[in-house]
């Protein structure tokens, strides 16, 4: 009888423990967030919880092994427990300092461009709308992006600084953060797929609670890009393409795995360095390029030149290329800002669909009949 009572007691105890374990698991599952769908971008993730979002940037610069974690906490709520090094940012943010012109179209498309209150090198801004705010003094000039005027920045007291890092070393951004202003790193420029770069609009949108708007904007850009890509899918003849230009006798050329090479692939062209495995730029001498690309049909992305004669001032050897002789040299200098900026550098990251359509129109002129080049122009 005692044995039976002991057996029943143990059985009830085990059942109780199992139920508590299940309840604990359910409780933990309730705390699990929902990961946001990111289709192309590899450099960031967003996980949504009840009162906050967890944003992780894992590619702030090329070959970075460091993760940056940001907890975006709704105003008026208590931040959750978090690891040392995690940055807490109250959202939605109201004021922002950015350091790259690529952020400006994103802010405009999301309808939050009036939050921008400071920017270094404002002369490079192309957006007419944002330039008006620069001219009126609503956006303060902060000097050089490597030598930001920290005193003025602290006077502005922005909710956040949206910056970037080339190699993980940026003393000014570190100093700004040490003085109490949150710095968030944007790694869009490290993406190797053009749509991956554009998808970082979802990253910026998270700080403004503008996710729905970002999803809609990106969906339209993606659709436009994929439709353009589909147009050239059945073209059997791929024109040969060269790219880049010289600087101090070194020719910089997009690697075969770079985002530029991806554009040329999606435009159904035969990029002469497509077999290369480099995802950045190749540094070659003039003779190497001439040997491989002298007979290329198109020269797309020939620096910032405005005319063919300007090219020869840079290097007389440009005249040896057939693309130069046949007036098939194209640069992305068609649209410029009021001062020194090029719209290609500002808007191109967000609008890869326009870049792709430009390349298709250049390489396959009989397609896209009603389309006019947006960023690119042929040098005369």
HELIX and SHEET records of a PDB file:
HELIX    1   1 UNK A    2  UNK A   31  1                                  30    
HELIX    2   2 UNK A  102  UNK A  110  1                                   9    
HELIX    3   3 UNK A  113  UNK A  115  5                                   3    
HELIX    4   4 UNK A  122  UNK A  124  5                                   3    
HELIX    5   5 UNK A  128  UNK A  136  1                                   9    
HELIX    6   6 UNK A  150  UNK A  156  1                                   7    
HELIX    7   7 UNK A  171  UNK A  178  1                                   8    
HELIX    8   8 UNK A  188  UNK A  190  5                                   3    
HELIX    9   9 UNK A  194  UNK A  198  1                                   5    
HELIX   10  10 UNK A  201  UNK A  206  1                                   6    
HELIX   11  11 UNK A  211  UNK A  231  1                                  21    
HELIX   12  12 UNK A  259  UNK A  266  1                                   8    
HELIX   13  13 UNK A  286  UNK A  293  1                                   8    
HELIX   14  14 UNK A  308  UNK A  314  1                                   7    
HELIX   15  15 UNK A  316  UNK A  320  5                                   5    
HELIX   16  16 UNK A  322  UNK A  325  1                                   4    
HELIX   17  17 UNK A  343  UNK A  347  1                                   5    
HELIX   18  18 UNK A  352  UNK A  363  1                                  12    
SHEET    1   A 5 UNK A  34  UNK A  35  0                                        
SHEET    2   A 5 UNK A  44  UNK A  48 -1                                        
SHEET    3   A 5 UNK A  52  UNK A  57 -1                                        
SHEET    4   A 5 UNK A  68  UNK A  74 -1                                        
SHEET    5   A 5 UNK A  87  UNK A  91  1                                        
SHEET    1   B 5 UNK A 140  UNK A 141  0                                        
SHEET    2   B 5 UNK A 116  UNK A 119  1                                        
SHEET    3   B 5 UNK A  96  UNK A  98  1                                        
SHEET    4   B 5 UNK A 160  UNK A 163  1                                        
SHEET    5   B 5 UNK A 183  UNK A 185  1                                        
SHEET    1   C 2 UNK A 143  UNK A 144  0                                        
SHEET    2   C 2 UNK A 147  UNK A 148 -1                                        
SHEET    1   D 5 UNK A 270  UNK A 271  0                                        
SHEET    2   D 5 UNK A 240  UNK A 242  1                                        
SHEET    3   D 5 UNK A 298  UNK A 300  1                                        
SHEET    4   D 5 UNK A 329  UNK A 331  1                                        
SHEET    5   D 5 UNK A 377  UNK A 378 -1                                        
SHEET    1   E 3 UNK A 245  UNK A 247  0                                        
SHEET    2   E 3 UNK A 250  UNK A 254 -1                                        
SHEET    3   E 3 UNK A 281  UNK A 284 -1                                        
END                                                                             
